[in-house]
Amino acid sequence: MRWLRMADLLLDCSAVLAGGAGPLPRKILAHYGIFVGIVEGSVQKALRMMASGGDLSFMARQNFYCSAGKCHEDRTG
């Protein structure tokens, strides 16, 4: 399964920042202790916040959801 291979490649990482991720990759990566942040905005700002132990909630991507294996930004499919 590709997400297990991805998790194996990321074992030395503590987090992944993405513009979107479905429930299966989030679940698998979380099982391996890898935080998946669905964020928007400056990557540098997000990395600084993570490095300082800050809260990324202000960068959380709004109107993002996944269902039936497809991810959407605006709920229109």
PDB file as gemmi writes it, atoms N, CA and C in Angstrom:
CRYST1    1.000    1.000    1.000  90.00  90.00  90.00 P 1                      
ATOM      1  N   MET A   1       0.845  -1.171   0.000  1.00  0.00           N  
ATOM      2  CA  MET A   1       0.000   0.000   0.000  1.00  0.00           C  
ATOM      3  C   MET A   1       0.895   1.241   0.000  1.00  0.00           C  
ATOM      4  N   ARG A   2       0.557   2.213  -0.829  1.00  0.00           N  
ATOM      5  CA  ARG A   2       1.433   3.375  -1.008  1.00  0.00           C  
ATOM      6  C   ARG A   2       1.590   4.211   0.248  1.00  0.00           C  
ATOM      7  N   TRP A   3       0.552   4.296   1.106  1.00  0.00           N  
ATOM      8  CA  TRP A   3       0.672   5.134   2.307  1.00  0.00           C  
ATOM      9  C   TRP A   3       1.581   4.496   3.337  1.00  0.00           C  
ATOM     10  N   LEU A   4       1.638   3.167   3.357  1.00  0.00           N  
ATOM     11  CA  LEU A   4       2.588   2.493   4.250  1.00  0.00           C  
ATOM     12  C   LEU A   4       4.013   2.736   3.772  1.00  0.00           C  
ATOM     13  N   ARG A   5       4.221   2.717   2.457  1.00  0.00           N  
ATOM     14  CA  ARG A   5       5.553   3.025   1.916  1.00  0.00           C  
ATOM     15  C   ARG A   5       5.925   4.471   2.224  1.00  0.00           C  
ATOM     16  N   MET A   6       4.940   5.377   2.112  1.00  0.00           N  
ATOM     17  CA  MET A   6       5.191   6.781   2.423  1.00  0.00           C  
ATOM     18  C   MET A   6       5.561   6.939   3.900  1.00  0.00           C  
ATOM     19  N   ALA A   7       4.825   6.267   4.773  1.00  0.00           N  
ATOM     20  CA  ALA A   7       5.122   6.338   6.204  1.00  0.00           C  
ATOM     21  C   ALA A   7       6.531   5.823   6.473  1.00  0.00           C  
ATOM     22  N   ASP A   8       6.925   4.759   5.799  1.00  0.00           N  
ATOM     23  CA  ASP A   8       8.262   4.211   5.969  1.00  0.00           C  
ATOM     24  C   ASP A   8       9.331   5.219   5.553  1.00  0.00           C  
ATOM     25  N   LEU A   9       9.064   5.968   4.489  1.00  0.00           N  
ATOM     26  CA  LEU A   9      10.014   6.989   4.034  1.00  0.00           C  
ATOM     27  C   LEU A   9      10.098   8.168   4.997  1.00  0.00           C  
ATOM     28  N   LEU A  10       9.015   8.420   5.729  1.00  0.00           N  
ATOM     29  CA  LEU A  10       8.937   9.596   6.601  1.00  0.00           C  
ATOM     30  C   LEU A  10       9.200   9.284   8.072  1.00  0.00           C  
ATOM     31  N   LEU A  11       9.673   8.083   8.391  1.00  0.00           N  
ATOM     32  CA  LEU A  11       9.842   7.698   9.788  1.00  0.00           C  
ATOM     33  C   LEU A  11      10.758   8.631  10.578  1.00  0.00           C  
ATOM     34  N   ASP A  12      11.656   9.328   9.907  1.00  0.00           N  
ATOM     35  CA  ASP A  12      12.536  10.246  10.630  1.00  0.00           C  
ATOM     36  C   ASP A  12      11.928  11.645  10.737  1.00  0.00           C  
ATOM     37  N   CYS A  13      10.690  11.809  10.298  1.00  0.00           N  
ATOM     38  CA  CYS A  13       9.984  13.091  10.380  1.00  0.00           C  
ATOM     39  C   CYS A  13       8.978  13.057  11.520  1.00  0.00           C  
ATOM     40  N   SER A  14       8.745  14.200  12.113  1.00  0.00           N  
ATOM     41  CA  SER A  14       7.720  14.271  13.151  1.00  0.00           C  
ATOM     42  C   SER A  14       6.430  14.881  12.622  1.00  0.00           C  
ATOM     43  N   ALA A  15       6.501  15.523  11.456  1.00  0.00           N  
ATOM     44  CA  ALA A  15       5.318  16.180  10.915  1.00  0.00           C  
ATOM     45  C   ALA A  15       5.410  16.314   9.400  1.00  0.00           C  
ATOM     46  N   VAL A  16       4.226  16.425   8.803  1.00  0.00           N  
ATOM     47  CA  VAL A  16       4.088  16.718   7.384  1.00  0.00           C  
ATOM     48  C   VAL A  16       3.079  17.853   7.287  1.00  0.00           C  
ATOM     49  N   LEU A  17       3.425  18.887   6.561  1.00  0.00           N  
ATOM     50  CA  LEU A  17       2.496  19.988   6.315  1.00  0.00           C  
ATOM     51  C   LEU A  17       2.020  19.878   4.880  1.00  0.00           C  
ATOM     52  N   ALA A  18       0.704  19.944   4.698  1.00  0.00           N  
ATOM     53  CA  ALA A  18       0.137  19.766   3.366  1.00  0.00           C  
ATOM     54  C   ALA A  18      -1.058  20.688   3.170  1.00  0.00           C  
ATOM     55  N   GLY A  19      -1.375  20.932   1.922  1.00  0.00           N  
ATOM     56  CA  GLY A  19      -2.559  21.698   1.597  1.00  0.00           C  
ATOM     57  C   GLY A  19      -3.816  20.863   1.704  1.00  0.00           C  
ATOM     58  N   GLY A  20      -3.658  19.555   1.768  1.00  0.00           N  
ATOM     59  CA  GLY A  20      -4.791  18.651   1.911  1.00  0.00           C  
ATOM     60  C   GLY A  20      -4.302  17.226   2.064  1.00  0.00           C  
ATOM     61  N   ALA A  21      -5.072  16.420   2.764  1.00  0.00           N  
ATOM     62  CA  ALA A  21      -4.742  15.002   2.934  1.00  0.00           C  
ATOM     63  C   ALA A  21      -6.015  14.275   3.332  1.00  0.00           C  
ATOM     64  N   GLY A  22      -6.212  13.136   2.751  1.00  0.00           N  
ATOM     65  CA  GLY A  22      -7.393  12.339   3.053  1.00  0.00           C  
ATOM     66  C   GLY A  22      -7.288  11.620   4.381  1.00  0.00           C  
ATOM     67  N   PRO A  23      -8.383  11.000   4.809  1.00  0.00           N  
ATOM     68  CA  PRO A  23      -8.403  10.342   6.110  1.00  0.00           C  
ATOM     69  C   PRO A  23      -7.455   9.143   6.219  1.00  0.00           C  
ATOM     70  N   LEU A  24      -7.295   8.367   5.163  1.00  0.00           N  
ATOM     71  CA  LEU A  24      -6.414   7.198   5.243  1.00  0.00           C  
ATOM     72  C   LEU A  24      -4.955   7.585   5.430  1.00  0.00           C  
ATOM     73  N   PRO A  25      -4.382   8.476   4.622  1.00  0.00           N  
ATOM     74  CA  PRO A  25      -2.982   8.831   4.874  1.00  0.00           C  
ATOM     75  C   PRO A  25      -2.803   9.504   6.240  1.00  0.00           C  
ATOM     76  N   ARG A  26      -3.776  10.305   6.679  1.00  0.00           N  
ATOM     77  CA  ARG A  26      -3.656  10.928   8.009  1.00  0.00           C  
ATOM     78  C   ARG A  26      -3.649   9.869   9.094  1.00  0.00           C  
ATOM     79  N   LYS A  27      -4.514   8.873   8.965  1.00  0.00           N  
ATOM     80  CA  LYS A  27      -4.593   7.803   9.960  1.00  0.00           C  
ATOM     81  C   LYS A  27      -3.304   6.984   9.997  1.00  0.00           C  
ATOM     82  N   ILE A  28      -2.802   6.613   8.835  1.00  0.00           N  
ATOM     83  CA  ILE A  28      -1.582   5.793   8.769  1.00  0.00           C  
ATOM     84  C   ILE A  28      -0.391   6.576   9.308  1.00  0.00           C  
ATOM     85  N   LEU A  29      -0.232   7.818   8.878  1.00  0.00           N  
ATOM     86  CA  LEU A  29       0.898   8.605   9.362  1.00  0.00           C  
ATOM     87  C   LEU A  29       0.790   8.856  10.866  1.00  0.00           C  
ATOM     88  N   ALA A  30      -0.413   9.104  11.363  1.00  0.00           N  
ATOM     89  CA  ALA A  30      -0.599   9.296  12.806  1.00  0.00           C  
ATOM     90  C   ALA A  30      -0.217   8.030  13.573  1.00  0.00           C  
ATOM     91  N   HIS A  31      -0.535   6.861  13.014  1.00  0.00           N  
ATOM     92  CA  HIS A  31      -0.164   5.596  13.648  1.00  0.00           C  
ATOM     93  C   HIS A  31       1.353   5.505  13.846  1.00  0.00           C  
ATOM     94  N   TYR A  32       2.091   6.069  12.926  1.00  0.00           N  
ATOM     95  CA  TYR A  32       3.551   6.067  13.015  1.00  0.00           C  
ATOM     96  C   TYR A  32       4.093   7.295  13.737  1.00  0.00           C  
ATOM     97  N   GLY A  33       3.217   8.063  14.354  1.00  0.00           N  
ATOM     98  CA  GLY A  33       3.645   9.212  15.147  1.00  0.00           C  
ATOM     99  C   GLY A  33       3.978  10.445  14.335  1.00  0.00           C  
ATOM    100  N   ILE A  34       3.475  10.508  13.120  1.00  0.00           N  
ATOM    101  CA  ILE A  34       3.752  11.647  12.250  1.00  0.00           C  
ATOM    102  C   ILE A  34       2.515  12.547  12.198  1.00  0.00           C  
ATOM    103  N   PHE A  35       2.662  13.773  12.656  1.00  0.00           N  
ATOM    104  CA  PHE A  35       1.580  14.746  12.639  1.00  0.00           C  
ATOM    105  C   PHE A  35       1.353  15.230  11.213  1.00  0.00           C  
ATOM    106  N   VAL A  36       0.095  15.291  10.785  1.00  0.00           N  
ATOM    107  CA  VAL A  36      -0.250  15.821   9.466  1.00  0.00           C  
ATOM    108  C   VAL A  36      -1.023  17.115   9.680  1.00  0.00           C  
ATOM    109  N   GLY A  37      -0.420  18.225   9.269  1.00  0.00           N  
ATOM    110  CA  GLY A  37      -1.068  19.518   9.382  1.00  0.00           C  
ATOM    111  C   GLY A  37      -1.617  19.958   8.041  1.00  0.00           C  
ATOM    112  N   ILE A  38      -2.919  20.211   7.993  1.00  0.00           N  
ATOM    113  CA  ILE A  38      -3.560  20.720   6.774  1.00  0.00           C  
ATOM    114  C   ILE A  38      -3.596  22.237   6.939  1.00  0.00           C  
ATOM    115  N   VAL A  39      -2.697  22.898   6.252  1.00  0.00           N  
ATOM    116  CA  VAL A  39      -2.514  24.337   6.451  1.00  0.00           C  
ATOM    117  C   VAL A  39      -2.477  25.082   5.122  1.00  0.00           C  
ATOM    118  N   GLU A  40      -2.638  26.387   5.239  1.00  0.00           N  
ATOM    119  CA  GLU A  40      -2.445  27.255   4.078  1.00  0.00           C  
ATOM    120  C   GLU A  40      -1.654  28.463   4.557  1.00  0.00           C  
ATOM    121  N   GLY A  41      -0.934  29.058   3.628  1.00  0.00           N  
ATOM    122  CA  GLY A  41      -0.130  30.219   3.983  1.00  0.00           C  
ATOM    123  C   GLY A  41       1.348  29.929   3.827  1.00  0.00           C  
ATOM    124  N   SER A  42       2.137  30.695   4.526  1.00  0.00           N  
ATOM    125  CA  SER A  42       3.592  30.633   4.422  1.00  0.00           C  
ATOM    126  C   SER A  42       4.170  29.369   5.061  1.00  0.00           C  
ATOM    127  N   VAL A  43       4.916  28.616   4.276  1.00  0.00           N  
ATOM    128  CA  VAL A  43       5.581  27.425   4.798  1.00  0.00           C  
ATOM    129  C   VAL A  43       6.596  27.827   5.865  1.00  0.00           C  
ATOM    130  N   GLN A  44       7.322  28.916   5.624  1.00  0.00           N  
ATOM    131  CA  GLN A  44       8.310  29.375   6.597  1.00  0.00           C  
ATOM    132  C   GLN A  44       7.652  29.708   7.933  1.00  0.00           C  
ATOM    133  N   LYS A  45       6.507  30.372   7.891  1.00  0.00           N  
ATOM    134  CA  LYS A  45       5.799  30.718   9.124  1.00  0.00           C  
ATOM    135  C   LYS A  45       5.349  29.452   9.847  1.00  0.00           C  
ATOM    136  N   ALA A  46       4.822  28.492   9.105  1.00  0.00           N  
ATOM    137  CA  ALA A  46       4.371  27.235   9.702  1.00  0.00           C  
ATOM    138  C   ALA A  46       5.542  26.489  10.339  1.00  0.00           C  
ATOM    139  N   LEU A  47       6.677  26.450   9.663  1.00  0.00           N  
ATOM    140  CA  LEU A  47       7.850  25.763  10.210  1.00  0.00           C  
ATOM    141  C   LEU A  47       8.362  26.456  11.473  1.00  0.00           C  
ATOM    142  N   ARG A  48       8.366  27.787  11.459  1.00  0.00           N  
ATOM    143  CA  ARG A  48       8.782  28.522  12.662  1.00  0.00           C  
ATOM    144  C   ARG A  48       7.849  28.224  13.831  1.00  0.00           C  
ATOM    145  N   MET A  49       6.547  28.205  13.564  1.00  0.00           N  
ATOM    146  CA  MET A  49       5.587  27.911  14.622  1.00  0.00           C  
ATOM    147  C   MET A  49       5.786  26.504  15.167  1.00  0.00           C  
ATOM    148  N   MET A  50       6.003  25.549  14.283  1.00  0.00           N  
ATOM    149  CA  MET A  50       6.207  24.166  14.740  1.00  0.00           C  
ATOM    150  C   MET A  50       7.497  24.042  15.533  1.00  0.00           C  
ATOM    151  N   ALA A  51       8.553  24.692  15.071  1.00  0.00           N  
ATOM    152  CA  ALA A  51       9.849  24.608  15.753  1.00  0.00           C  
ATOM    153  C   ALA A  51       9.788  25.199  17.155  1.00  0.00           C  
ATOM    154  N   SER A  52       8.934  26.207  17.331  1.00  0.00           N  
ATOM    155  CA  SER A  52       8.826  26.840  18.638  1.00  0.00           C  
ATOM    156  C   SER A  52       7.732  26.216  19.492  1.00  0.00           C  
ATOM    157  N   GLY A  53       7.095  25.170  18.974  1.00  0.00           N  
ATOM    158  CA  GLY A  53       6.029  24.513  19.724  1.00  0.00           C  
ATOM    159  C   GLY A  53       4.723  25.271  19.689  1.00  0.00           C  
ATOM    160  N   GLY A  54       4.606  26.194  18.732  1.00  0.00           N  
ATOM    161  CA  GLY A  54       3.415  27.025  18.622  1.00  0.00           C  
ATOM    162  C   GLY A  54       2.218  26.302  18.042  1.00  0.00           C  
ATOM    163  N   ASP A  55       1.107  26.973  18.079  1.00  0.00           N  
ATOM    164  CA  ASP A  55      -0.164  26.449  17.603  1.00  0.00           C  
ATOM    165  C   ASP A  55      -0.368  26.818  16.131  1.00  0.00           C  
ATOM    166  N   LEU A  56      -0.636  25.815  15.311  1.00  0.00           N  
ATOM    167  CA  LEU A  56      -0.850  26.032  13.881  1.00  0.00           C  
ATOM    168  C   LEU A  56      -2.313  26.270  13.532  1.00  0.00           C  
ATOM    169  N   SER A  57      -3.182  26.329  14.505  1.00  0.00           N  
ATOM    170  CA  SER A  57      -4.607  26.405  14.191  1.00  0.00           C  
ATOM    171  C   SER A  57      -4.968  27.650  13.376  1.00  0.00           C  
ATOM    172  N   PHE A  58      -4.225  28.735  13.557  1.00  0.00           N  
ATOM    173  CA  PHE A  58      -4.520  29.942  12.780  1.00  0.00           C  
ATOM    174  C   PHE A  58      -4.194  29.759  11.300  1.00  0.00           C  
ATOM    175  N   MET A  59      -3.436  28.722  10.965  1.00  0.00           N  
ATOM    176  CA  MET A  59      -3.086  28.439   9.574  1.00  0.00           C  
ATOM    177  C   MET A  59      -3.911  27.286   9.002  1.00  0.00           C  
ATOM    178  N   ALA A  60      -4.823  26.748   9.805  1.00  0.00           N  
ATOM    179  CA  ALA A  60      -5.616  25.607   9.361  1.00  0.00           C  
ATOM    180  C   ALA A  60      -6.387  25.967   8.099  1.00  0.00           C  
ATOM    181  N   ARG A  61      -6.384  25.071   7.180  1.00  0.00           N  
ATOM    182  CA  ARG A  61      -7.078  25.305   5.917  1.00  0.00           C  
ATOM    183  C   ARG A  61      -8.582  25.201   6.150  1.00  0.00           C  
ATOM    184  N   GLN A  62      -9.293  26.204   5.759  1.00  0.00           N  
ATOM    185  CA  GLN A  62     -10.742  26.254   5.931  1.00  0.00           C  
ATOM    186  C   GLN A  62     -11.440  25.585   4.747  1.00  0.00           C  
ATOM    187  N   ASN A  63     -12.622  25.079   4.987  1.00  0.00           N  
ATOM    188  CA  ASN A  63     -13.470  24.489   3.940  1.00  0.00           C  
ATOM    189  C   ASN A  63     -12.799  23.343   3.201  1.00  0.00           C  
ATOM    190  N   PHE A  64     -12.050  22.522   3.945  1.00  0.00           N  
ATOM    191  CA  PHE A  64     -11.417  21.344   3.349  1.00  0.00           C  
ATOM    192  C   PHE A  64     -12.023  20.112   4.002  1.00  0.00           C  
ATOM    193  N   TYR A  65     -12.486  19.182   3.184  1.00  0.00           N  
ATOM    194  CA  TYR A  65     -13.014  17.943   3.738  1.00  0.00           C  
ATOM    195  C   TYR A  65     -12.793  16.809   2.750  1.00  0.00           C  
ATOM    196  N   CYS A  66     -12.882  15.609   3.250  1.00  0.00           N  
ATOM    197  CA  CYS A  66     -12.734  14.421   2.419  1.00  0.00           C  
ATOM    198  C   CYS A  66     -13.917  13.492   2.671  1.00  0.00           C  
ATOM    199  N   SER A  67     -14.428  12.923   1.604  1.00  0.00           N  
ATOM    200  CA  SER A  67     -15.459  11.894   1.725  1.00  0.00           C  
ATOM    201  C   SER A  67     -15.399  11.007   0.491  1.00  0.00           C  
ATOM    202  N   ALA A  68     -15.752   9.772   0.670  1.00  0.00           N  
ATOM    203  CA  ALA A  68     -15.783   8.805  -0.441  1.00  0.00           C  
ATOM    204  C   ALA A  68     -14.473   8.778  -1.222  1.00  0.00           C  
ATOM    205  N   GLY A  69     -13.363   8.983  -0.506  1.00  0.00           N  
ATOM    206  CA  GLY A  69     -12.061   8.907  -1.140  1.00  0.00           C  
ATOM    207  C   GLY A  69     -11.670  10.107  -1.964  1.00  0.00           C  
ATOM    208  N   LYS A  70     -12.495  11.149  -1.980  1.00  0.00           N  
ATOM    209  CA  LYS A  70     -12.182  12.356  -2.752  1.00  0.00           C  
ATOM    210  C   LYS A  70     -12.146  13.542  -1.818  1.00  0.00           C  
ATOM    211  N   CYS A  71     -11.166  14.392  -2.011  1.00  0.00           N  
ATOM    212  CA  CYS A  71     -11.014  15.576  -1.175  1.00  0.00           C  
ATOM    213  C   CYS A  71     -11.406  16.819  -1.959  1.00  0.00           C  
ATOM    214  N   HIS A  72     -12.075  17.719  -1.283  1.00  0.00           N  
ATOM    215  CA  HIS A  72     -12.604  18.926  -1.923  1.00  0.00           C  
ATOM    216  C   HIS A  72     -12.287  20.146  -1.087  1.00  0.00           C  
ATOM    217  N   GLU A  73     -12.142  21.269  -1.715  1.00  0.00           N  
ATOM    218  CA  GLU A  73     -11.939  22.520  -0.990  1.00  0.00           C  
ATOM    219  C   GLU A  73     -13.240  23.201  -0.678  1.00  0.00           C  
ATOM    220  N   ASP A  74     -14.166  23.187  -1.595  1.00  0.00           N  
ATOM    221  CA  ASP A  74     -15.349  24.027  -1.451  1.00  0.00           C  
ATOM    222  C   ASP A  74     -16.658  23.256  -1.312  1.00  0.00           C  
ATOM    223  N   ARG A  75     -16.561  21.959  -1.082  1.00  0.00           N  
ATOM    224  CA  ARG A  75     -17.722  21.098  -0.894  1.00  0.00           C  
ATOM    225  C   ARG A  75     -18.606  20.977  -2.124  1.00  0.00           C  
ATOM    226  N   THR A  76     -18.101  21.335  -3.284  1.00  0.00           N  
ATOM    227  CA  THR A  76     -18.894  21.198  -4.504  1.00  0.00           C  
ATOM    228  C   THR A  76     -18.477  19.975  -5.308  1.00  0.00           C  
ATOM    229  N   GLY A  77     -17.400  19.313  -4.886  1.00  0.00           N  
ATOM    230  CA  GLY A  77     -16.936  18.137  -5.619  1.00  0.00           C  
ATOM    231  C   GLY A  77     -16.130  18.532  -6.784  1.00  0.00           C  
TER     232      GLY A  77                                                      
END                                                                             
